Amino acid sequence: MITLMLWLTAQLTAISVVPGDQFAWEQTGPSLAVIRTYRFEVEVDGRMLPEPLADVQCNVAPPAPGASFECTAPVPIKLGQHLVRVRAVDTTLSGAASVEGAWSPGFFYVMRPVPNAPAKIRVVKPKT
């Protein structure tokens, strides 16, 4: 019963995406320069992907120190429904291990394939 409820909740809250869509999130940090050095790890369906998010872009500095910056990155292309979480990892500390932030709350999405374009369009005579 609980599994069914979780499945139904996921079905109702999953956001539909297609290849080329992007994730967007708010990231806090001491400065835009520091945030741009973070590595953003991603977990899909409970498994951490071997590579961090690629092509992460964060916006210009907000007006107040300690405010959030908006970051975006392409959605990893894995067709079907998925639960994704992201975390920031600070790798700038020289001589020390990386500092991993907490995982974000889970986000459900359904990656749908983009239909192919129709091909070989022509006129045919109706069969009589």
Backbone as ProteinMPNN parsed JSONL, in Angstrom:
{"seq_chain_A": "MITLMLWLTAQLTAISVVPGDQFAWEQTGPSLAVIRTYRFEVEVDGRMLPEPLADVQCNVAPPAPGASFECTAPVPIKLGQHLVRVRAVDTTLSGAASVEGAWSPGFFYVMRPVPNAPAKIRVVKPKT", "coords_chain_A": {"N_chain_A": [[0.823, -1.188, 0.0], [1.925, 1.271, 0.847], [3.99, 1.489, -1.003], [2.498, 1.711, -3.362], [1.212, 4.155, -2.876], [3.451, 5.885, -2.836], [4.312, 5.532, -5.477], [2.079, 6.528, -6.883], [2.108, 9.19, -5.966], [4.534, 10.045, -7.055], [3.888, 9.795, -9.771], [1.995, 11.802, -10.028], [3.402, 14.117, -9.443], [5.656, 14.308, -11.033], [7.681, 16.11, -13.263], [7.472, 16.814, -16.665], [10.022, 16.47, -18.994], [12.238, 17.128, -21.783], [15.013, 16.104, -23.897], [17.556, 18.529, -23.739], [16.326, 20.308, -22.03], [16.778, 22.107, -18.915], [17.98, 21.833, -15.514], [17.301, 24.007, -12.785], [18.426, 25.757, -9.952], [18.67, 27.2, -6.661], [21.57, 28.411, -5.171], [23.462, 28.901, -2.315], [26.283, 30.73, -1.08], [29.583, 32.025, -0.316], [30.426, 33.779, -2.331], [29.967, 34.577, -5.821], [32.187, 33.856, -7.298], [33.325, 31.8, -5.749], [31.239, 29.902, -5.758], [31.234, 29.225, -8.434], [33.384, 27.541, -8.547], [32.56, 25.218, -7.415], [31.8, 21.73, -7.555], [29.094, 20.0, -8.851], [27.418, 17.343, -7.791], [25.345, 14.627, -8.821], [22.567, 12.618, -8.07], [20.723, 9.978, -9.252], [17.811, 8.255, -8.981], [18.673, 7.108, -6.551], [21.288, 6.415, -7.04], [24.541, 7.618, -7.34], [25.704, 9.491, -10.028], [28.555, 8.787, -12.113], [29.901, 11.005, -13.072], [30.043, 14.536, -12.406], [27.423, 17.101, -12.65], [27.356, 18.578, -15.844], [28.447, 21.53, -17.578], [27.52, 23.579, -15.815], [26.046, 26.616, -15.023], [26.136, 29.64, -13.267], [24.406, 32.513, -12.029], [24.932, 36.143, -12.137], [26.354, 38.091, -9.434], [24.253, 38.459, -6.591], [22.449, 41.206, -4.973], [22.86, 41.243, -2.141], [25.194, 40.097, 0.353], [25.691, 36.594, 0.952], [23.319, 35.861, -0.179], [21.167, 33.946, -2.395], [22.301, 32.373, -5.389], [21.387, 31.786, -8.763], [21.61, 28.745, -10.386], [22.136, 26.726, -13.289], [21.893, 23.712, -15.245], [22.241, 21.239, -17.817], [19.707, 18.717, -18.001], [20.428, 15.421, -17.05], [20.403, 12.963, -19.572], [18.301, 10.505, -19.357], [16.023, 8.393, -20.257], [12.621, 8.041, -19.189], [11.004, 7.857, -15.909], [12.332, 9.555, -13.101], [13.986, 10.102, -9.934], [15.745, 12.764, -8.753], [18.591, 14.164, -7.1], [20.725, 16.803, -5.982], [23.979, 17.925, -5.033], [26.34, 20.276, -3.713], [29.864, 20.424, -3.986], [32.726, 21.479, -2.469], [35.789, 21.961, -3.743], [38.017, 23.461, -3.434], [39.758, 23.683, -1.308], [43.016, 23.687, -0.516], [45.238, 21.012, -0.071], [43.463, 19.624, 1.498], [40.675, 17.409, 2.028], [37.797, 17.241, -0.135], [34.857, 19.191, 0.541], [31.709, 18.144, 1.138], [28.444, 19.203, 0.479], [25.055, 19.075, 1.779], [22.56, 16.849, 0.411], [20.161, 17.938, -1.962], [16.549, 18.33, -1.673], [14.528, 15.667, -3.047], [13.649, 15.531, -6.538], [11.216, 14.877, -8.856], [11.154, 13.754, -12.202], [10.125, 13.184, -15.601], [11.679, 11.99, -18.305], [11.122, 12.437, -21.6], [11.258, 11.116, -24.895], [12.086, 13.023, -27.803], [9.948, 13.257, -30.522], [10.735, 11.915, -33.747], [11.222, 13.721, -36.806], [8.727, 13.73, -39.375], [9.278, 11.833, -42.351], [10.012, 11.569, -45.86], [7.722, 12.706, -47.101], [4.914, 12.732, -49.199], [2.576, 12.749, -51.959], [-0.126, 10.641, -52.417], [-2.309, 8.678, -54.391], [-5.701, 7.972, -53.619], [-6.796, 4.663, -52.905], [-8.932, 2.817, -54.945]], "CA_chain_A": [[0.0, 0.0, 0.0], [2.81, 2.435, 0.903], [4.673, 1.568, -2.293], [1.533, 2.22, -4.329], [1.023, 5.579, -2.605], [4.647, 6.584, -3.298], [4.306, 5.506, -6.934], [1.053, 7.463, -7.339], [2.599, 10.542, -5.693], [5.553, 10.344, -8.066], [3.216, 9.964, -11.055], [1.265, 13.061, -10.024], [4.273, 15.269, -9.253], [6.795, 14.292, -11.946], [7.689, 17.149, -14.28], [7.834, 16.273, -17.974], [11.143, 17.16, -19.64], [12.765, 16.544, -23.019], [16.426, 16.423, -24.039], [17.815, 19.952, -23.96], [15.835, 21.058, -20.873], [17.785, 22.311, -17.874], [17.639, 21.998, -14.108], [17.667, 25.293, -12.213], [18.337, 25.713, -8.499], [19.295, 28.29, -5.932], [22.758, 27.974, -4.438], [24.06, 29.93, -1.475], [27.719, 30.626, -0.908], [30.204, 33.294, 0.042], [30.513, 34.675, -3.494], [29.764, 33.919, -7.108], [33.473, 33.258, -7.688], [33.476, 30.527, -5.037], [30.228, 28.961, -6.254], [31.649, 28.753, -9.765], [34.401, 26.493, -8.404], [31.939, 24.015, -6.877], [31.409, 20.607, -8.409], [27.73, 19.631, -8.477], [27.191, 15.917, -7.992], [23.929, 14.323, -9.026], [22.125, 11.27, -7.747], [19.504, 9.643, -9.982], [17.201, 7.016, -8.495], [19.458, 6.546, -5.459], [22.671, 6.098, -7.455], [25.288, 8.794, -7.745], [26.29, 9.359, -11.358], [30.018, 8.826, -12.017], [30.385, 12.338, -13.442], [29.197, 15.617, -11.894], [26.66, 17.827, -13.671], [28.209, 19.277, -16.805], [28.018, 22.841, -18.088], [26.782, 24.341, -14.804], [26.172, 28.075, -15.145], [25.516, 30.363, -12.158], [24.149, 33.888, -12.433], [25.756, 37.218, -11.591], [26.246, 38.286, -7.988], [23.039, 39.12, -6.11], [22.75, 42.454, -4.292], [23.233, 41.119, -0.729], [26.09, 38.974, 0.666], [25.022, 35.423, 1.496], [22.071, 35.595, -0.884], [21.219, 32.816, -3.315], [22.626, 32.539, -6.802], [20.663, 30.778, -9.536], [22.474, 27.918, -11.226], [21.439, 25.85, -14.235], [22.693, 22.673, -15.903], [21.396, 20.339, -18.607], [19.176, 17.525, -17.344], [21.05, 14.203, -17.584], [19.461, 12.277, -20.455], [17.958, 9.132, -18.995], [14.592, 8.307, -20.547], [11.781, 7.457, -18.157], [10.762, 8.637, -14.697], [13.469, 9.494, -12.192], [14.111, 10.973, -8.773], [17.103, 13.315, -8.802], [19.044, 15.058, -6.038], [21.988, 17.455, -6.335], [24.717, 18.525, -3.919], [27.534, 21.039, -4.057], [31.094, 19.943, -3.374], [33.783, 22.483, -2.525], [37.064, 21.274, -3.993], [39.061, 24.493, -3.495], [40.625, 23.688, -0.131], [44.295, 23.069, -0.864], [45.77, 20.087, 0.911], [42.405, 19.018, 2.307], [39.656, 16.675, 1.275], [36.645, 18.029, -0.578], [33.781, 19.351, 1.511], [30.446, 17.845, 0.474], [27.238, 19.771, 1.06], [23.928, 18.16, 1.926], [21.788, 16.598, -0.795], [18.916, 18.696, -2.118], [15.355, 17.47, -1.658], [14.317, 14.947, -4.302], [12.856, 16.163, -7.589], [10.785, 13.866, -9.82], [10.941, 14.178, -13.582], [9.959, 12.144, -16.609], [12.357, 12.357, -19.551], [10.407, 11.893, -22.752], [12.009, 11.307, -26.143], [11.536, 13.962, -28.778], [9.584, 12.493, -31.718], [11.474, 12.192, -34.976], [10.479, 14.45, -37.835], [8.218, 12.886, -40.456], [10.196, 11.757, -43.493], [9.497, 11.1, -47.156], [6.342, 13.181, -47.295], [4.568, 12.681, -50.621], [1.154, 12.655, -52.264], [-0.501, 9.351, -52.993], [-3.692, 8.613, -54.856], [-6.497, 7.039, -52.836], [-7.062, 3.367, -53.549], [-10.364, 2.684, -55.259]], "C_chain_A": [[0.869, 1.255, 0.0], [3.537, 2.602, -0.424], [3.748, 2.142, -3.354], [1.32, 3.719, -4.134], [2.222, 6.38, -3.08], [4.684, 6.639, -4.821], [3.289, 6.502, -7.477], [1.477, 8.91, -7.11], [3.625, 10.942, -6.735], [4.91, 10.593, -9.423], [2.542, 11.332, -11.136], [2.191, 14.273, -9.971], [5.458, 15.316, -10.206], [6.618, 15.36, -13.027], [8.169, 16.532, -15.595], [8.937, 17.123, -18.592], [11.531, 16.425, -20.914], [14.249, 16.866, -23.094], [16.614, 17.896, -24.402], [17.28, 20.822, -22.833], [16.936, 21.156, -19.823], [17.172, 22.283, -16.489], [18.014, 23.416, -13.73], [17.504, 25.169, -10.707], [19.013, 26.942, -7.916], [20.444, 27.725, -5.113], [23.285, 29.132, -3.604], [25.549, 29.671, -1.344], [28.307, 31.991, -0.639], [30.3, 34.29, -1.111], [30.248, 33.868, -4.76], [31.047, 33.222, -7.547], [33.669, 31.904, -7.015], [32.485, 29.5, -5.565], [30.62, 28.414, -7.617], [32.748, 27.704, -9.701], [33.808, 25.192, -7.873], [31.745, 22.973, -7.978], [30.019, 20.214, -7.929], [27.501, 18.169, -8.839], [25.697, 15.673, -8.092], [23.679, 12.852, -8.723], [20.803, 11.045, -8.471], [19.028, 8.278, -9.5], [18.064, 6.315, -7.44], [20.88, 6.178, -5.803], [23.371, 7.363, -7.918], [25.897, 8.542, -9.125], [27.806, 9.482, -11.248], [30.615, 10.199, -12.331], [29.478, 13.395, -12.824], [28.38, 16.238, -13.028], [27.617, 18.604, -14.558], [27.608, 20.63, -17.151], [27.156, 23.622, -17.098], [27.091, 25.825, -14.997], [25.47, 28.706, -13.949], [25.462, 31.836, -12.515], [25.092, 34.883, -11.774], [25.46, 37.418, -10.11], [24.938, 38.978, -7.607], [23.412, 40.363, -5.304], [23.238, 42.305, -2.852], [24.173, 39.936, -0.506], [25.304, 37.814, 1.288], [23.704, 35.093, 0.828], [22.261, 34.411, -1.827], [21.618, 33.256, -4.713], [21.807, 31.491, -7.54], [21.635, 30.068, -10.458], [21.605, 27.052, -12.129], [22.426, 24.842, -14.807], [21.753, 21.803, -16.712], [20.942, 19.131, -17.775], [19.898, 16.308, -17.92], [20.022, 13.405, -18.398], [19.371, 10.805, -20.074], [16.457, 9.041, -19.188], [13.848, 7.62, -19.418], [11.639, 8.376, -16.966], [11.91, 8.449, -13.717], [13.305, 10.439, -11.017], [15.556, 11.45, -8.764], [17.352, 14.19, -7.583], [20.416, 15.595, -6.452], [22.649, 17.933, -5.05], [25.947, 19.246, -4.447], [28.726, 20.453, -3.308], [32.155, 21.019, -3.573], [35.116, 21.759, -2.629], [38.244, 22.249, -3.947], [40.018, 24.482, -2.315], [41.928, 22.961, -0.44], [44.786, 22.192, 0.282], [44.718, 19.423, 1.784], [41.435, 18.273, 1.408], [38.552, 17.63, 0.853], [35.614, 18.103, 0.537], [32.464, 19.183, 0.768], [29.291, 18.486, 1.214], [26.165, 18.705, 1.181], [23.233, 17.972, 0.571], [20.544, 17.478, -0.799], [17.732, 17.762, -1.885], [15.207, 16.788, -3.018], [13.396, 15.699, -5.248], [12.512, 15.086, -8.605], [10.662, 14.476, -11.208], [10.766, 12.957, -14.474], [10.612, 12.658, -17.88], [11.651, 11.649, -20.689], [11.241, 12.103, -24.009], [11.307, 12.332, -27.023], [11.186, 13.155, -30.022], [10.453, 12.892, -32.913], [10.589, 12.961, -35.946], [9.922, 13.465, -38.864], [9.176, 12.938, -41.652], [9.457, 11.274, -44.73], [8.033, 11.47, -47.345], [6.066, 13.235, -48.799], [3.048, 12.652, -50.761], [0.918, 11.288, -52.872], [-1.962, 9.419, -53.398], [-4.454, 7.637, -53.986], [-6.728, 5.75, -53.613], [-8.575, 3.25, -53.75], [-10.734, 1.248, -55.468]], "O_chain_A": [[0.601, 2.197, -0.746], [3.687, 3.72, -0.918], [4.168, 2.971, -4.161], [1.254, 4.47, -5.107], [2.05, 7.448, -3.668], [5.042, 7.666, -5.398], [3.584, 7.239, -8.417], [1.236, 9.766, -7.961], [3.589, 12.062, -7.245], [5.326, 11.493, -10.152], [2.521, 11.951, -12.2], [1.804, 15.355, -10.412], [6.207, 16.292, -10.185], [5.548, 15.492, -13.622], [9.165, 15.809, -15.619], [8.806, 18.342, -18.702], [11.197, 15.255, -21.101], [14.711, 17.796, -22.434], [15.916, 18.431, -25.264], [17.723, 21.96, -22.679], [17.899, 20.39, -19.84], [16.013, 22.653, -16.296], [18.952, 23.977, -14.296], [16.553, 24.547, -10.233], [19.804, 27.621, -8.57], [20.309, 26.696, -4.45], [23.526, 30.22, -4.127], [26.013, 28.539, -1.481], [27.61, 33.002, -0.724], [30.26, 35.501, -0.895], [30.301, 32.638, -4.757], [31.002, 32.125, -8.104], [34.134, 30.959, -7.652], [32.852, 28.348, -5.795], [30.358, 27.248, -7.914], [33.021, 27.041, -10.701], [34.484, 24.164, -7.88], [31.556, 23.295, -9.151], [29.79, 20.104, -6.725], [27.403, 17.802, -10.01], [24.89, 16.411, -7.526], [24.47, 11.975, -9.073], [19.868, 11.832, -8.321], [19.745, 7.282, -9.597], [18.174, 5.089, -7.433], [21.612, 5.677, -4.949], [22.867, 8.089, -8.774], [26.525, 7.51, -9.358], [28.302, 10.204, -10.383], [31.723, 10.507, -11.892], [28.269, 13.184, -12.724], [28.604, 15.948, -14.203], [28.572, 19.213, -14.076], [26.401, 20.837, -17.027], [26.175, 24.255, -17.49], [28.249, 26.224, -15.119], [24.331, 28.352, -13.644], [26.34, 32.355, -13.204], [25.938, 34.515, -10.96], [24.435, 36.963, -9.604], [24.556, 39.969, -8.228], [24.585, 40.552, -4.983], [23.973, 43.171, -2.376], [23.979, 38.879, -1.106], [24.367, 38.032, 2.057], [23.033, 34.14, 1.225], [23.379, 33.936, -2.028], [21.311, 34.365, -5.15], [21.555, 30.415, -6.999], [22.382, 30.696, -11.208], [20.482, 26.694, -11.774], [23.633, 25.084, -14.849], [20.591, 21.639, -16.342], [21.696, 18.602, -16.958], [19.98, 16.164, -19.14], [18.895, 13.203, -17.947], [20.228, 9.989, -20.413], [15.695, 9.557, -18.371], [14.382, 6.722, -18.767], [12.087, 9.523, -16.99], [12.403, 7.338, -13.523], [12.587, 11.436, -11.089], [16.483, 10.64, -8.766], [16.45, 14.87, -7.094], [21.166, 14.935, -7.171], [21.968, 18.303, -4.093], [26.514, 18.884, -5.478], [28.614, 20.041, -2.153], [32.447, 21.418, -4.7], [35.518, 21.036, -1.717], [39.348, 21.906, -4.372], [41.008, 25.214, -2.329], [41.932, 21.742, -0.607], [44.749, 22.585, 1.448], [45.068, 18.719, 2.731], [41.388, 18.482, 0.196], [38.399, 18.707, 1.429], [35.509, 17.2, 1.367], [32.135, 19.972, -0.118], [29.164, 18.337, 2.429], [26.347, 17.571, 0.739], [23.315, 18.836, -0.302], [19.95, 17.728, 0.249], [17.892, 16.542, -1.898], [15.71, 17.288, -4.024], [12.485, 16.409, -4.821], [13.407, 14.448, -9.159], [10.134, 15.575, -11.371], [11.199, 11.853, -14.145], [10.159, 13.641, -18.466], [11.589, 10.42, -20.736], [11.863, 13.152, -24.172], [10.086, 12.478, -26.981], [12.04, 12.434, -30.538], [10.846, 14.05, -33.06], [9.363, 12.859, -35.905], [10.576, 12.473, -39.187], [9.799, 13.966, -41.92], [8.403, 10.645, -44.636], [7.212, 10.628, -47.709], [6.889, 13.725, -49.572], [2.33, 12.541, -49.766], [1.672, 10.836, -53.734], [-2.75, 10.149, -52.796], [-3.928, 6.579, -53.641], [-6.84, 5.763, -54.839], [-9.371, 3.54, -52.857], [-11.895, 0.943, -55.74]]}, "name": "protein", "num_of_chains": 1, "seq": "MITLMLWLTAQLTAISVVPGDQFAWEQTGPSLAVIRTYRFEVEVDGRMLPEPLADVQCNVAPPAPGASFECTAPVPIKLGQHLVRVRAVDTTLSGAASVEGAWSPGFFYVMRPVPNAPAKIRVVKPKT"}
